[in-house]
């Protein structure tokens, strides 16, 4: 029980607490400011490089500008000016020459030793000496390995014939040294790319450096091999041709690059050079002319202008954000106070309605926010053939007002349309024509859809709205640009599409919000009013008296609602379902009892009262199970209000004594009707049930009965909370009189046909007889109704 009370308290808090309203208000303001943020700062000077300045612009204050682009260019320039570093291995020629001489010397020594060993072997008859060819093959492999190149057999034979002459080794060393000392690189083409600025040649061992500009004098690897014969020609002119070829071949094979590019060192030097570049700073003094009218905008001027805007933006963003939030707050609060707070339909689910309105505003503003960048792109890029204004005309802002009108009412949809149009205008740079366009099309869309009882009304409204949009867009286009660049077909197409899309969006959004927040639209009511629905068929079968009573009540309240400006469809549907709780115990209600047997005769008055009251609670539970909607559930709960169960109250007083019975114990728990429709159901329920007790239900008797019962309900204060005025009660009474008189009208009694002896038919039907005159009870009925609203329903 405590948990139930706690849950109810929490539900009531969220449903009616003012704190929740402030939370919704502030939350929406924050979300809207976030949506609006990109457009809070209006760019006053959207110039591009090469544009012509429209007016003079001066610096409002002193500030500094860092030219990052110029700084980056200076860094690149400094890096490009760094000379490429090449490492020079100056000792390479010495090492190669020393190795050649050493290998030749070793081979000459080995050769002489081989000759001596051969002589000793010839004197010793027992030892068989190795052949010269075999020894040479062994020496050739070791020779090639030592000198580091391959040698042909023919060349090797010649060297043997020359006994690995020291002169040959000396010539190879001299030519090799001269070639390498000149400088040999792997790829001369890459080297020559540095010809304009030279290179840094760094000695690998001593780390000394020098700048070399004459790069053509250095040899590439292929060029160095070609130069061997040229360099060696003066030295080899008197030698044997074969021997010359051997020396040239040896040198070409032994040549190695001694100058190599040091990429890592070069990159390090470029980074250091770029890091040493200082930022490019411009000092702008107060009042300095940044731009003169008619000047062609340069890169530096554009930089100054953009920095001025950036610094201004940073300083003003907080103030502008606060200002925008305050404007929205004022707009929402004043709209709420003037148009929403005191609206009767809005007050019943105050916080829920506010939440739905906030959600719908956010949804349509997100639509606008998504379309805004597209409009800006089209505005900046003229290569597209679509006008940015045409895109704006297609935004389905009107779907918000249409949805609110469906869920709440037209009187709420109009202020909602105004707020939505104002908020959308802020997103589109405060353009007045945009405000007018969205205000008018939203208001008219809500007007056209307010009596929506069919799905096709959405499409009809969308078509009407599309035509209205075409007219409004034409007027606005003429207002903005006159007849210049006016693409009438494009504007009409997008505007008409905006109306169609608004209808489609509403068709999709309205049911979702209806389900999520528990609303019941007229379309849903029309579906629920179908008498073939399972719950109503069950009522007809299990409680036929109650079913008949409910149908009549539905018809009575529908007609009365049309007279007083309430919702006839809602009233009729509530009338159909108000007594579905009687399905649980149908025989305990007199309209379902047969043969005059009343089950309450054997029950105590308190138990009978409990059974009667329980049909309200059971009806609410059944309505929830069948998902009839909150508005019908509320009507079921309220249709008896806190009325007194007079019959069992009087019976209890007779049994226990007047002092032993409390009148409050024999009242329905309530609450009293909160809506006009619920009040109508209460009045019709009481009047229809009582009308069945009239012995002779003449129009005057019915009129007196209706007057007395409405007076009684009114005097008991049951309809104090549903805003039914005396004028409304008068119209209700007249309507009830008309309907009940039609139901209980007199018919002529037709007798059965009888045949005379001669075979002729004798007509004895009472329908052919004159109806009996009924007494006029209007005077008595009027007296019974004296004291309150005596002439109710008489005129």
Helices and strands as residue ranges (DSSP letters): H 2-16, H 18-36, G 37-39, E 57-58, E 63-66, H 68-81, E 84-88, H 92-123, H 132-147, H 153-161, H 166-182, E 184-185, H 188-192, E 199-203, E 209-212, E 219-220, H 221-236, H 241-254, E 259-261, H 263-275, E 281-284, E 289-291, H 299-335, I 336-340, H 344-347, H 350-380, H 388-393, H 398-407, H 410-427, H 432-449, H 456-481, H 488-517, H 522-528, H 534-542, H 544-564, H 568-577, G 580-583, G 586-588, G 590-592, G 599-602, H 605-625, H 630-638, H 646-656, G 658-660, G 663-666, H 676-691, H 699-715, H 726-743, E 754-755, E 761-762, G 766-768, H 778-784
